[in-house]
Amino acid sequence: LLLCLTSLRAEITRGEIGGAKFTVAAPESWQGRLVLIAHGYRPENAPLGAELDTTDDFAAPLVKQGWAVAITSYRRNGWIIEDAILDLKALRDHIAEKHGAVKRCIVVGNSMGGLIGTLIAEGAMDGVQGVVNIGAYLGEPEKESAFYHLLTWKPKMPVLFLTNQDELEH
């Protein structure tokens, strides 16, 4: 157990950029590989939060293999697509400034974060090499059957969509 805990040792940094809270878990021997988490929709009246569990089945193996993992609350909650992309970019730039050059960056998004990830894959953010979307919601809340108006369906990098059968209809 002690060997496992030692190999998972990470520097946890918390802060705020432009009103967006963030948490970064960077391994001691970080080599420039970063996973940015684009979270899903949160109600407008919910508190801002950027919680990151470095012991869970998602973050722990990444940190153990030398990846930094980071999440932002975004500057506010609600339907915040374009500002969320700016907040992810600001977090990536902050990590590069504090920890060194980001050589490889993957965005992992779920639900609304999957739409954010899809737009990033289509060129909304430079310096990302791939996107993984889990249960991506690609519509617009006010137009139940319509896709988000900025989607081009022309990704500039690999995008992996993971979803459940009951989410395929949309």
N, C-alpha and C positions, 0 to 999 in steps of 0.2 A: 504494500500500500504506500509506503514512504517513497519508493522508487517512482510509482505512478504520480504521486503528488509533486515530486521534484520535476518530472518531465513535463508537467502541465503548468509550471510556473509562468505566470504572465504578469506584465505590468498593466494594471487597470487604471485608466485615466478617465475622469469624468469632467465635464465642463459645459460651456454654453457658447454657441456661435450665433450671433444675430437673433437671439431669442430662442434658438433651438438647442435643447439639451442633447448631450451625446455621451456615449460610453465607448471606450476603445479597450480591447484586450490585445496586447501585443506581446508575443513571446520574447524572452530575453535575447534570443539570437534571430531576430526578425530579418528576413532576407528580401523584403520589399513586396511580399504577396499579401493581398488584402481582400477580404470579403466584406462588402457593404450590405447591410440589411435594409431593405425598403419595406417598412411595415404596412399593414393594411389600414383601412379606414378606422378612425376613432371618433366618437361623438364630439361635437364642438365644445360641449361643456365639461368634457373629461379633463383631468389634469394632464399636463405634458409629462411624458416619462420616456426614458431611454434605458430600460432595464436590459441587462445582458447577463445570462447565467453561463459562466465559463465552465461549469461542470456538467452541463446537459449533453445529450447525444449529438447535438449539432455543433456547438462551439468547441467543446473539449477536444475532439479529434483534429479539428482544424488548427487550433493553437498548438497541440502536440506536434503536428507536422510543420510548424513554423509559419502558419498564416496568422495575420492579425485579423480580428473580427470587430466590426464597428457598427453601431446603430445610432440614429438620430431620432429625436422626437418629432422633427420638423418644427417650424416656428409657431405653428398653431395646429389644432385638430380640425377635422372636417374634410371636405372634398378639396384637397390642396395639391393638385398634380404638379403644376409648373413650379410652384414654390418649393415643393418637396424635392424636385430635381435639383434646384439651386442649393438646397440645404445639404443634399448628398454630395454635391460637388464641393461645397465649402468644407464639409467634413473630410473628404478625400484630400483636399489641398492642405488642411490643417495637419493631417497625419503626415503628409509628405514634408511639411515644414518642421514638425516636431521629431519625427522618427527617421526621416530619410526618404529617398525617392521611392515611389510606388512603381514597381516594375511589372506587376500583374494584378489586375483588379477584376473581381467578379461581383456582380450585383445579384442578390437573392431577394426576390420580392414575393409577397403573398397578398392575394385579393387585390385591393387598390394598389398595393406595392408591386403587384404583377403588371399592372398597367404602366406604372412608373418605370419598371424595368424594361418593358417593351418599348416605351418611348426612348429610353436610354440606348437600347439596342439599335434603334432607328436613327441615332445620331444626336440625341438631345444632350449628351454629355460625352466629352472626350476622355481618353485615358482608361476606358473599360474594355476588357477583352472578351467578355461573355456574360450572359444573363441566365439565371435559372428562375422561372416563375412557377409558383405553387398556387393552384386555384386562382389564377389571374382573373380579375374582373375587368373586362375590356370595354364596358359600356359607359353610359352616362346616366346617373341616377334619375334625372328628369326625363330621359328618353329610354324607357325600359328596353326596347328592342334595338336601339341604335348603338353602334360602336363609337368610341371616343373620337371626337372630331379631328384630332391631330394625328391619328394613326395613318401611316402610309402603307403598311404591310410590306415594307422593304428594309429589313434589318441589315445593318452593316457589320454584324458580328454574330456568332452562334447564339441562339436562344433555345432553351429547353423549357417546354411547357409541361408541367405535371398537374394532373387534375383528377377528380373523381368522376365516375360515369354520370352522376346526377348533375354535374356542373357543365357537361358538354353541350347541352341544348343552347345555352346563350353563346 
